[in-house]
Amino acid sequence: MSKKQKSYVVKVPVYTSEIIENAQDLFGGITYNDMHHYLVKNLKIFTESEPLSFDNRNKTKRTVIDKVDFSEHDSGINKALELLT
């Protein structure tokens, strides 16, 4: 007897994105300082808002994040944020 060959159909999703024309850098003109200010602003907004809470699945504990402390550091070249717990 001869063995039958098995054949499979593999579906591969294809994703495309728009071509960025005249991009000045990888992020399309957004500077490192812009990203730094965006993060600082959103961390301050989060700290001032209602605490974030969620249940841990199948456990009796509840996790609550009421604020995110951060520390800013400047090396002269780049600024950095250190997230504190």
C-alpha positions as a printed NumPy array, in Angstrom:
array([[ 0.   ,  0.   ,  0.   ],
       [ 1.155,  3.494, -0.716],
       [ 0.911,  6.2  ,  1.896],
       [-1.2  ,  9.22 ,  1.137],
       [ 0.516, 12.553,  1.333],
       [-0.992, 14.937,  3.783],
       [-1.456, 18.502,  2.718],
       [-2.12 , 21.472,  4.941],
       [-3.388, 24.957,  4.268],
       [-1.601, 27.562,  6.363],
       [-3.218, 30.967,  6.563],
       [-0.76 , 33.784,  7.233],
       [-2.116, 37.235,  8.101],
       [-0.546, 40.073,  6.181],
       [-0.285, 43.533,  7.684],
       [ 0.752, 46.669,  5.898],
       [ 1.333, 50.188,  7.05 ],
       [ 1.463, 53.517,  5.325],
       [ 4.717, 54.772,  3.905],
       [ 5.977, 57.776,  5.814],
       [ 7.297, 60.296,  3.371],
       [ 9.855, 62.908,  4.378],
       [10.325, 61.426,  7.841],
       [13.146, 63.154,  9.647],
       [13.894, 60.159, 11.826],
       [12.444, 56.864, 12.977],
       [ 9.541, 58.508, 14.824],
       [ 8.527, 60.944, 12.09 ],
       [ 9.886, 64.155, 13.557],
       [ 9.078, 63.487, 17.208],
       [12.1  , 64.263, 19.337],
       [13.367, 62.524, 22.431],
       [12.372, 65.571, 24.511],
       [ 8.823, 65.418, 23.114],
       [ 8.52 , 61.795, 24.263],
       [ 9.975, 62.682, 27.677],
       [ 7.491, 65.524, 28.218],
       [ 4.608, 63.298, 27.041],
       [ 5.504, 60.615, 29.598],
       [ 5.923, 63.095, 32.464],
       [ 2.581, 64.736, 31.659],
       [ 0.715, 61.413, 31.507],
       [ 2.329, 60.099, 34.705],
       [ 1.224, 63.244, 36.557],
       [-2.319, 62.9  , 35.165],
       [-2.429, 59.231, 36.231],
       [-1.28 , 60.084, 39.765],
       [-4.008, 62.731, 40.106],
       [-6.79 , 60.457, 38.799],
       [-8.75 , 57.666, 40.471],
       [-6.747, 54.588, 41.558],
       [-6.546, 51.75 , 39.048],
       [-7.721, 48.431, 40.479],
       [-8.282, 44.97 , 39.1  ],
       [-8.914, 41.483, 40.467],
       [-6.287, 38.82 , 40.134],
       [-7.788, 35.86 , 38.332],
       [-8.81 , 32.988, 40.642],
       [-7.295, 34.684, 43.673],
       [-8.742, 36.593, 46.564],
       [-6.28 , 39.47 , 46.294],
       [-7.158, 42.712, 44.573],
       [-4.402, 44.802, 43.   ],
       [-4.685, 48.569, 43.336],
       [-2.326, 51.095, 41.765],
       [-3.011, 54.489, 43.257],
       [ 0.021, 56.38 , 41.987],
       [ 3.266, 56.011, 40.075],
       [ 6.224, 57.86 , 41.519],
       [ 9.019, 58.77 , 39.194],
       [12.375, 60.424, 39.334],
       [13.878, 62.475, 36.512],
       [17.562, 62.204, 35.646],
       [19.516, 64.321, 33.192],
       [22.854, 63.048, 31.925],
       [23.464, 66.118, 29.796],
       [22.803, 64.21 , 26.577],
       [19.455, 62.567, 27.299],
       [16.855, 62.782, 30.023],
       [15.638, 59.642, 31.743],
       [12.72 , 58.654, 33.947],
       [13.038, 56.142, 36.736],
       [ 9.75 , 54.602, 37.809],
       [ 9.596, 53.979, 41.56 ],
       [ 7.434, 51.508, 43.435]])
